[in-house]
Amino acid sequence: MNVNGTSAAGRPSASGARLTGDDVQHAVAWHAALRTLVPNTGVRGVTVEAVEAGNVDDVVITKAHGPNEYVQVKATVSAERAATLDWLCEPTRAGGASILQRFYRAWIDLSRNETRPQLTLVTTRSIDPADPVLTLRDRHDRLDGRLRHATSAHALEARARLAQHLNCTDDELLRFLADLRFRTDASEAVWRDHVAEISYAAGVRADEAAFRLGIAEVREWVKTNRVERSADDIRDAIDRLGLQATEPFTVLAINALDDHVVHPDAAVTLDWVDRFRGTEARNRRGLKSPQEWETVLRPQLLDAQRELRRLGARRILITGTMRLPTWFTAGVIFQETAGFTVAKVKDGELWVAPTGVPPAAISLSGSVSDLPVGRDVALALAISADLTADVRGYLASTGRDIPLLTVRPAAGTSNASIAGLEHAFGVAVAVRDIAREIGRKVRPPVLHLFLATPAGFAVLLGGIWDRVPATQTYEDLTIDGYEPAFVIPN
């Protein structure tokens, strides 16, 4: 074998696959371990290579409530061969049971002692786009829903083949598949990103050195004893390794754009994808029923606030897929005056409001003193892009004479105009202070807020948006102008 895990003939060696499998398995295990530290996930403990888990023993995740999770990793050094139904049904080289048969037997055995054990196959392979079954996988990585309703001849034939392969009825097949997840494309690099994401929520360092220390810790668990590690055990390991960074966060997930994103560790998830116009994340803009910004979405955000308060959560990490008015309004709902600390991960860095940061230098397109008293005012934040012309055109289309002020960072408008967290917060403070000045001097009935900013900036700004006029936010519809979105009451 040569150093990259392939044989002299160029084929991946068995030991190379074993090394890759161990790397991914240990990353999956460390990710699960960190989940025990995130508030309100329900994860109680984690076991690596559990003795009594049969064919799904790589990582066992026990829950305080609800079914336990059993994860098995199938890794390859080479990605030449895709994940297919044939691969899942293929017997071992020695003629033993296939991957799917081993999972089914494990599901049957585990179901004797617990209700609906949740099984996950993690593989480095990618799904073959021509496969009639695996391409039916849904956003939760499951097959049962779409396979149940599939009507194509290939899908029906494959469904019958699966039932025959597992020697079960069609109903038993679908119940089994409802408890089985297929997580593909699961390289170590992918799981390194997953670990970084959960590290922020757990209050743990998320750098490369921390990742390597975590992987080494899991290796020691495998060498010493294969018992369940509780949250207290994980905290002890974090302290011993010097990985503690901050207090943990409870996760709030909001999906408004991407219907393939799932956040299993979120205490509360708001799923709004189907309410937006568009066919994919890139072009989902504006609600099918625009009145729902205020009649549905904002009430659900307030319900989420009440639920997280009921859970005792005060440090909230917001994640998901959404556009700027939603990021901003989430920041408002969970701001400090409501008793929360709000955060977002931006470009691999945790963005949470720093202390002692003065207002940063900004430029304003006009003077607040020149605005007519008692009339609405529009404020355009041209941080990442210059939206002035678009906003001016939209305001003209409404037939209302609303004066417009554009705010820019001192360095001008560009994708690089914000130089890190402290600068972003300083600019946010300066913008908030302008809004307060407008409120004092102009007393507008409504401040119309248009955003062209990084999402992290929108969260920071929302987190300090208090003592300002009642604010109307807007969804950017690109060439179609803007749509009134959330209203922030005074």
VEXKEDREN-534093 format. One line per 10 residues: number of its first residue (from 0); their letters; for each residue x, y, z of C-alpha. Coordinates in Angstrom, 3 decimals, always signed. Example, Ala and Ser with C-alpha at 12.3 -4.5 7.8 and 13.67 -1.06 7.14 Angstrom:
0	AS	+12.300,-4.500,+7.800 ~ +13.670,-1.060,+7.140
// end
This chain:
0	MNVNGTSAAG	+0.000,+0.000,+0.000 ~ +1.246,+3.528,-0.720 ~ +0.821,+6.551,+1.544 ~ -2.530,+7.735,+0.163 ~ -4.305,+4.531,+1.061 ~ -4.276,+2.834,-2.358 ~ -2.601,-0.338,-3.491 ~ +0.141,-0.412,-6.114 ~ -2.539,-1.197,-8.673 ~ -4.343,+2.007,-7.773
10	RPSASGARLT	-7.225,+0.374,-5.897 ~ -8.120,+1.532,-2.367 ~ -6.731,-0.919,+0.169 ~ -8.817,-2.403,+2.975 ~ -6.597,-0.765,+5.595 ~ -6.951,+2.573,+3.829 ~ -10.729,+2.276,+3.950 ~ -10.479,+1.315,+7.618 ~ -8.463,+4.457,+8.404 ~ -10.922,+6.640,+6.544
20	GDDVQHAVAW	-13.849,+4.936,+8.262 ~ -12.277,+5.480,+11.678 ~ -11.644,+9.152,+10.945 ~ -15.259,+9.746,+9.936 ~ -16.599,+7.566,+12.757 ~ -14.612,+9.475,+15.359 ~ -15.767,+12.800,+13.921 ~ -19.378,+11.581,+14.090 ~ -18.813,+10.446,+17.681 ~ -17.240,+13.749,+18.777
30	HAALRTLVPN	-20.124,+15.622,+17.153 ~ -22.570,+13.470,+19.123 ~ -20.586,+14.051,+22.318 ~ -20.814,+17.825,+21.893 ~ -24.575,+17.534,+21.384 ~ -24.857,+16.500,+25.052 ~ -23.654,+20.002,+26.009 ~ -26.159,+21.924,+23.876 ~ -29.228,+22.881,+25.929 ~ -32.570,+21.337,+25.064
40	TGVRGVTVEA	-31.356,+18.795,+22.489 ~ -32.502,+15.869,+24.631 ~ -29.182,+14.055,+24.065 ~ -28.187,+12.267,+27.264 ~ -25.050,+10.352,+26.325 ~ -22.921,+8.772,+23.620 ~ -21.214,+5.398,+23.261 ~ -18.584,+4.532,+20.659 ~ -18.545,+0.940,+19.370 ~ -21.258,-0.070,+21.809
50	VEAGNVDDVV	-21.119,-3.686,+22.912 ~ -24.847,-4.469,+22.741 ~ -25.855,-2.560,+19.590 ~ -25.206,-5.336,+17.097 ~ -24.662,-4.213,+13.513 ~ -25.185,-0.506,+14.320 ~ -22.605,-0.055,+17.058 ~ -20.285,+2.674,+15.687 ~ -21.986,+5.510,+17.566 ~ -24.986,+5.139,+19.874
60	ITKAHGPNEY	-26.722,+8.331,+21.005 ~ -29.081,+7.958,+23.949 ~ -31.926,+10.403,+24.480 ~ -33.599,+11.648,+27.633 ~ -36.932,+11.401,+25.822 ~ -37.783,+9.746,+22.538 ~ -35.980,+7.053,+20.561 ~ -32.236,+6.496,+20.720 ~ -30.044,+6.916,+17.637 ~ -27.744,+4.228,+16.212
70	VQVKATVSAE	-25.154,+5.312,+13.663 ~ -23.041,+3.088,+11.421 ~ -20.288,+4.528,+9.221 ~ -19.392,+3.041,+5.829 ~ -16.414,+4.929,+4.418 ~ -14.289,+4.426,+1.315 ~ -10.977,+5.968,+0.335 ~ -12.133,+6.284,-3.270 ~ -15.416,+7.892,-4.293 ~ -15.456,+6.094,-7.631
80	RAATLDWLCE	-18.452,+3.953,-6.745 ~ -21.738,+5.663,-5.917 ~ -24.361,+4.718,-3.360 ~ -26.999,+2.610,-5.098 ~ -29.693,+0.102,-4.284 ~ -27.393,-2.617,-5.656 ~ -24.655,-1.550,-3.216 ~ -27.063,-1.650,-0.264 ~ -28.253,-5.136,-1.234 ~ -24.822,-6.543,-2.073
90	PTRAGGASIL	-23.640,-9.444,+0.124 ~ -20.228,-9.311,+1.746 ~ -17.257,-10.837,-0.047 ~ -17.680,-13.889,+2.169 ~ -21.334,-14.179,+1.166 ~ -22.700,-12.626,+4.341 ~ -25.698,-10.385,+4.833 ~ -25.901,-7.133,+2.894 ~ -25.696,-3.689,+4.501 ~ -29.453,-3.301,+4.340
100	QRFYRAWIDL	-30.087,-6.776,+5.761 ~ -27.775,-6.066,+8.698 ~ -29.566,-2.787,+9.386 ~ -32.961,-4.481,+9.187 ~ -31.916,-7.214,+11.618 ~ -30.544,-4.608,+14.017 ~ -33.816,-2.676,+13.784 ~ -35.810,-5.831,+14.555 ~ -33.568,-6.713,+17.534 ~ -33.522,-3.186,+18.992
110	SRNETRPQLT	-37.281,-2.816,+18.566 ~ -37.804,-5.611,+21.061 ~ -36.589,-3.376,+23.895 ~ -37.362,+0.156,+22.718 ~ -39.873,+1.992,+20.568 ~ -38.806,+2.970,+17.070 ~ -35.005,+3.026,+17.366 ~ -33.566,+5.510,+14.877 ~ -30.861,+4.091,+12.593 ~ -28.484,+6.124,+10.446
120	LVTTRSIDPA	-26.145,+4.955,+7.710 ~ -23.317,+7.444,+7.198 ~ -21.345,+6.928,+4.003 ~ -18.721,+8.844,+2.097 ~ -20.376,+7.776,-1.171 ~ -22.632,+10.032,-3.224 ~ -26.050,+8.902,-4.417 ~ -26.151,+7.699,-8.013 ~ -28.473,+10.178,-9.784 ~ -29.951,+7.287,-11.767
130	DPVLTLRDRH	-30.856,+5.175,-8.737 ~ -34.659,+4.681,-8.588 ~ -34.809,+4.502,-4.777 ~ -32.052,+6.566,-3.155 ~ -32.923,+9.580,-5.291 ~ -36.266,+9.607,-3.439 ~ -34.519,+10.586,-0.204 ~ -36.261,+13.545,+1.466 ~ -34.918,+16.503,+3.436 ~ -34.799,+14.296,+6.563
140	DRLDGRLRHA	-32.583,+11.762,+4.735 ~ -35.378,+9.180,+4.706 ~ -36.936,+7.139,+1.897 ~ -40.276,+5.959,+3.245 ~ -42.469,+8.963,+2.388 ~ -41.606,+9.372,-1.262 ~ -41.186,+5.654,-1.888 ~ -44.671,+5.053,-0.455 ~ -46.200,+7.459,-2.990 ~ -43.905,+6.724,-5.962
150	TSAHALEARA	-45.777,+5.425,-9.009 ~ -43.017,+4.921,-11.575 ~ -42.423,+1.376,-12.750 ~ -38.767,+1.496,-11.635 ~ -39.696,+2.643,-8.127 ~ -42.441,+0.050,-7.728 ~ -40.126,-2.689,-8.949 ~ -37.393,-1.552,-6.552 ~ -39.869,-1.447,-3.662 ~ -40.896,-5.036,-4.298
160	RLAQHLNCTD	-37.244,-6.024,-4.606 ~ -36.448,-4.466,-1.229 ~ -39.278,-6.320,+0.522 ~ -38.118,-9.592,-1.013 ~ -34.478,-8.876,-0.124 ~ -35.385,-8.280,+3.520 ~ -37.945,-11.089,+3.582 ~ -40.599,-8.748,+4.972 ~ -43.999,-7.377,+4.022 ~ -44.427,-4.070,+2.251
170	DELLRFLADL	-45.773,-2.485,+5.453 ~ -42.793,-3.767,+7.446 ~ -40.440,-2.372,+4.790 ~ -41.960,+1.096,+5.006 ~ -41.944,+1.077,+8.824 ~ -38.265,+0.122,+8.741 ~ -37.397,+2.820,+6.213 ~ -39.266,+5.391,+8.323 ~ -36.667,+4.761,+11.059 ~ -33.606,+4.707,+8.773
180	RFRTDASEAV	-31.660,+7.743,+7.575 ~ -29.153,+7.791,+4.717 ~ -26.465,+10.463,+5.169 ~ -24.241,+10.495,+2.089 ~ -21.188,+12.501,+0.981 ~ -19.967,+12.263,+4.575 ~ -16.236,+12.936,+4.247 ~ -14.121,+13.881,+7.236 ~ -14.080,+17.453,+5.895 ~ -17.890,+17.539,+5.894
190	WRDHVAEISY	-18.029,+16.273,+9.444 ~ -15.339,+18.730,+10.487 ~ -17.788,+21.461,+9.451 ~ -20.609,+19.753,+11.370 ~ -18.406,+19.604,+14.462 ~ -17.543,+23.300,+14.131 ~ -21.245,+24.198,+13.955 ~ -22.190,+22.203,+17.039 ~ -19.082,+23.470,+18.869 ~ -20.385,+27.035,+18.775
200	AAGVRADEAA	-23.709,+25.931,+20.249 ~ -21.896,+23.867,+22.905 ~ -19.694,+26.800,+23.875 ~ -16.578,+24.894,+22.808 ~ -13.633,+26.003,+20.705 ~ -14.253,+25.339,+17.012 ~ -10.717,+25.610,+15.568 ~ -8.751,+22.853,+13.842 ~ -6.653,+22.114,+16.923 ~ -9.827,+21.644,+18.991
210	FRLGIAEVRE	-11.221,+19.265,+16.364 ~ -8.060,+17.152,+16.453 ~ -8.078,+17.037,+20.249 ~ -11.681,+15.867,+20.162 ~ -10.899,+13.112,+17.663 ~ -7.956,+11.973,+19.799 ~ -10.246,+11.887,+22.839 ~ -12.670,+9.573,+21.014 ~ -9.779,+7.286,+20.026 ~ -8.866,+6.986,+23.700
220	WVKTNRVERS	-12.437,+6.022,+24.529 ~ -12.250,+3.191,+22.017 ~ -8.910,+1.992,+23.410 ~ -9.861,+2.111,+27.083 ~ -13.518,+1.207,+27.622 ~ -16.627,+1.412,+25.493 ~ -19.071,+2.719,+28.057 ~ -21.606,+5.493,+27.649 ~ -20.220,+9.016,+28.134 ~ -22.661,+11.383,+29.798
230	ADDIRDAIDR	-22.804,+15.159,+29.537 ~ -20.785,+15.380,+32.772 ~ -18.122,+13.097,+31.292 ~ -17.938,+15.279,+28.187 ~ -17.671,+18.456,+30.287 ~ -14.797,+16.888,+32.226 ~ -13.033,+16.061,+28.952 ~ -13.623,+19.589,+27.629 ~ -12.138,+21.093,+30.788 ~ -9.157,+18.713,+30.722
240	LGLQATEPFT	-8.445,+19.507,+27.079 ~ -8.853,+23.266,+27.583 ~ -11.601,+23.549,+24.965 ~ -14.192,+25.591,+26.850 ~ -14.814,+28.920,+25.076 ~ -18.094,+30.347,+26.366 ~ -21.443,+29.398,+27.835 ~ -23.502,+27.181,+25.496 ~ -26.360,+28.405,+23.340 ~ -29.813,+27.021,+22.672
250	VLAINALDDH	-30.419,+26.702,+18.923 ~ -33.311,+28.342,+17.087 ~ -33.593,+27.258,+13.446 ~ -35.569,+29.179,+10.829 ~ -35.878,+27.737,+7.335 ~ -37.404,+30.098,+4.809 ~ -35.368,+29.220,+1.719 ~ -33.911,+25.716,+1.604 ~ -36.173,+22.683,+1.984 ~ -33.198,+20.317,+2.215
260	VVHPDAAVTL	-31.803,+21.725,+5.475 ~ -32.620,+20.017,+8.780 ~ -31.501,+21.112,+12.250 ~ -31.908,+18.134,+14.618 ~ -30.295,+19.966,+17.525 ~ -32.581,+23.001,+17.437 ~ -34.838,+23.407,+20.447 ~ -37.308,+25.208,+18.182 ~ -37.565,+25.031,+14.381 ~ -39.688,+27.318,+12.223
270	DWVDRFRGTE	-40.276,+25.936,+8.719 ~ -41.551,+28.575,+6.299 ~ -40.211,+27.322,+2.951 ~ -43.615,+26.493,+1.485 ~ -44.912,+29.985,+2.271 ~ -42.439,+31.701,-0.061 ~ -42.647,+32.140,-3.805 ~ -39.993,+30.370,-5.856 ~ -38.852,+26.853,-6.639 ~ -35.467,+26.703,-4.887
280	ARNRRGLKSP	-33.438,+28.577,-2.295 ~ -31.872,+30.891,-4.873 ~ -35.155,+32.333,-6.131 ~ -37.391,+32.132,-3.062 ~ -38.318,+35.761,-2.408 ~ -41.525,+37.185,-1.066 ~ -44.499,+35.408,+0.451 ~ -47.256,+33.770,-1.561 ~ -49.608,+35.626,+0.804 ~ -47.742,+38.795,+1.849
290	QEWETVLRPQ	-50.075,+39.486,+4.769 ~ -48.572,+36.429,+6.478 ~ -45.472,+38.419,+7.493 ~ -47.659,+39.823,+10.255 ~ -50.441,+37.244,+10.575 ~ -48.302,+34.076,+10.620 ~ -44.529,+34.582,+10.638 ~ -44.185,+37.262,+13.288 ~ -46.618,+35.507,+15.670 ~ -44.609,+32.306,+15.218
300	LLDAQRELRR	-41.412,+34.156,+16.107 ~ -43.097,+35.434,+19.255 ~ -44.314,+31.907,+20.030 ~ -40.706,+30.706,+19.644 ~ -39.590,+33.420,+22.044 ~ -42.155,+32.272,+24.620 ~ -41.214,+28.617,+24.175 ~ -37.498,+29.274,+24.589 ~ -38.187,+31.407,+27.640 ~ -40.282,+28.553,+29.056
310	LGARRILITG	-37.321,+26.224,+28.524 ~ -35.114,+28.613,+30.469 ~ -33.045,+29.430,+27.384 ~ -31.476,+32.878,+27.426 ~ -28.541,+32.475,+25.032 ~ -29.941,+31.879,+21.542 ~ -27.931,+30.812,+18.496 ~ -29.961,+31.549,+15.371 ~ -29.324,+29.364,+12.350 ~ -31.118,+28.406,+9.158
320	TMRLPTWFTA	-31.807,+29.786,+5.695 ~ -33.572,+33.146,+5.435 ~ -33.233,+36.596,+3.960 ~ -32.263,+39.806,+5.708 ~ -35.591,+41.025,+7.141 ~ -35.969,+37.677,+8.917 ~ -32.414,+37.694,+10.290 ~ -32.979,+41.253,+11.502 ~ -36.379,+40.570,+13.072 ~ -35.112,+37.433,+14.798
330	GVIFQETAGF	-32.404,+39.630,+16.313 ~ -35.094,+42.067,+17.494 ~ -37.265,+39.341,+19.036 ~ -34.299,+37.900,+20.964 ~ -32.542,+41.132,+21.901 ~ -31.084,+41.891,+25.314 ~ -34.027,+44.056,+26.377 ~ -36.193,+40.916,+26.064 ~ -33.772,+39.042,+28.323 ~ -31.760,+37.184,+25.673
340	TVAKVKDGEL	-28.278,+37.082,+24.184 ~ -28.508,+36.442,+20.446 ~ -25.747,+35.045,+18.234 ~ -25.084,+33.819,+14.708 ~ -22.162,+31.949,+13.132 ~ -20.693,+33.968,+10.262 ~ -17.834,+32.653,+8.119 ~ -16.675,+30.290,+10.844 ~ -16.812,+32.897,+13.609 ~ -19.350,+33.296,+16.383
350	WVAPTGVPPA	-20.957,+36.729,+16.099 ~ -22.404,+37.843,+19.418 ~ -22.589,+41.462,+20.582 ~ -19.248,+42.504,+22.136 ~ -19.073,+44.942,+25.045 ~ -17.526,+48.372,+25.158 ~ -17.531,+48.972,+21.401 ~ -18.137,+52.631,+20.444 ~ -20.080,+53.706,+17.334 ~ -18.017,+53.262,+14.154
360	AISLSGSVSD	-17.585,+55.950,+11.517 ~ -20.322,+55.948,+8.889 ~ -21.414,+58.297,+6.118 ~ -24.949,+59.573,+5.643 ~ -26.342,+60.770,+2.321 ~ -28.102,+63.752,+3.945 ~ -28.767,+65.470,+7.220 ~ -31.368,+64.303,+9.708 ~ -32.091,+67.950,+10.472 ~ -33.266,+68.499,+6.889
370	LPVGRDVALA	-35.999,+65.846,+7.108 ~ -39.605,+67.092,+7.326 ~ -41.004,+66.625,+10.811 ~ -43.879,+64.200,+11.313 ~ -43.504,+62.288,+8.033 ~ -42.276,+58.767,+7.299 ~ -38.545,+58.356,+6.635 ~ -36.743,+55.633,+4.641 ~ -33.314,+54.416,+5.773 ~ -31.254,+52.327,+3.337
380	LAISADLTAD	-28.231,+50.448,+4.699 ~ -25.761,+50.172,+1.826 ~ -23.184,+47.983,+3.580 ~ -22.622,+45.152,+1.091 ~ -24.276,+46.692,-1.983 ~ -25.602,+50.084,-2.993 ~ -29.383,+49.737,-2.971 ~ -30.136,+53.474,-3.181 ~ -31.437,+53.528,-6.754 ~ -33.579,+50.434,-6.204
390	VRGYLASTGR	-35.079,+51.818,-3.016 ~ -35.713,+55.209,-4.587 ~ -37.460,+53.513,-7.518 ~ -39.585,+51.406,-5.181 ~ -40.596,+54.395,-3.051 ~ -41.598,+56.286,-6.199 ~ -43.742,+53.335,-7.299 ~ -45.758,+53.559,-4.092 ~ -46.842,+57.095,-4.930 ~ -45.753,+58.338,-1.512
400	DIPLLTVRPA	-43.227,+61.124,-1.012 ~ -40.926,+59.460,+1.545 ~ -37.479,+61.055,+2.011 ~ -34.568,+58.616,+1.817 ~ -31.273,+58.553,+3.713 ~ -28.555,+56.080,+2.733 ~ -26.017,+54.874,+5.296 ~ -22.580,+53.580,+4.282 ~ -19.525,+52.475,+6.253 ~ -16.679,+54.985,+6.238
410	AGTSNASIAG	-14.758,+52.783,+3.793 ~ -17.679,+52.773,+1.372 ~ -20.015,+50.085,+0.131 ~ -18.529,+46.665,-0.691 ~ -18.536,+43.033,+0.382 ~ -15.363,+43.804,+2.343 ~ -16.615,+46.994,+4.020 ~ -17.071,+45.267,+7.397 ~ -13.749,+44.377,+9.033 ~ -14.804,+41.752,+11.557
420	LEHAFGVAVA	-17.186,+41.453,+14.499 ~ -16.228,+44.564,+16.475 ~ -16.350,+46.786,+13.412 ~ -19.753,+45.310,+12.457 ~ -21.115,+46.009,+15.914 ~ -19.694,+49.526,+15.889 ~ -21.444,+50.224,+12.571 ~ -24.660,+48.708,+13.962 ~ -24.482,+50.996,+16.994 ~ -23.954,+54.008,+14.712
430	VRDIAREIGR	-26.972,+53.036,+12.581 ~ -29.101,+52.502,+15.677 ~ -28.060,+55.936,+16.947 ~ -29.088,+57.514,+13.612 ~ -32.493,+55.837,+13.934 ~ -32.838,+57.225,+17.456 ~ -31.880,+60.695,+16.238 ~ -34.526,+60.448,+13.506 ~ -37.034,+59.460,+16.177 ~ -36.178,+62.419,+18.402
440	KVRPPVLHLF	-35.957,+65.124,+15.736 ~ -38.399,+63.976,+13.056 ~ -40.892,+61.791,+14.948 ~ -41.854,+59.785,+11.857 ~ -44.941,+57.557,+12.127 ~ -42.895,+54.795,+10.434 ~ -39.199,+54.300,+9.673 ~ -38.859,+52.236,+6.472 ~ -35.735,+50.058,+6.745 ~ -34.042,+48.585,+3.655
450	LATPAGFAVL	-31.092,+46.239,+4.176 ~ -28.105,+45.313,+2.010 ~ -25.849,+43.891,+4.711 ~ -24.236,+40.644,+5.845 ~ -26.726,+38.420,+7.660 ~ -24.615,+38.518,+10.819 ~ -24.765,+42.302,+10.772 ~ -28.572,+42.188,+10.468 ~ -28.753,+40.009,+13.602 ~ -26.432,+42.342,+15.533
460	LGGIWDRVPA	-28.450,+45.378,+14.471 ~ -31.746,+43.716,+15.389 ~ -30.316,+42.869,+18.788 ~ -29.907,+46.581,+19.652 ~ -32.903,+47.988,+17.729 ~ -34.699,+49.630,+20.647 ~ -35.888,+53.165,+21.452 ~ -36.366,+53.761,+17.721 ~ -39.470,+54.619,+15.648 ~ -41.887,+51.905,+14.555
470	TQTYEDLTID	-40.045,+50.141,+11.739 ~ -41.242,+48.565,+8.509 ~ -38.752,+46.064,+7.074 ~ -38.635,+44.972,+3.431 ~ -37.934,+41.792,+1.476 ~ -35.748,+42.401,-1.586 ~ -37.493,+41.014,-4.683 ~ -34.561,+41.926,-6.997 ~ -35.968,+43.237,-10.303 ~ -39.502,+43.285,-8.863
480	GYEPAFVIPN	-38.643,+45.851,-6.202 ~ -39.492,+45.245,-2.576 ~ -42.231,+43.662,-0.484 ~ -43.175,+45.006,+2.958 ~ -42.122,+42.384,+5.479 ~ -42.077,+42.459,+9.289 ~ -43.278,+45.485,+11.249 ~ -41.296,+46.258,+14.394 ~ -43.584,+48.199,+16.745 ~ -42.269,+51.153,+18.713
// end
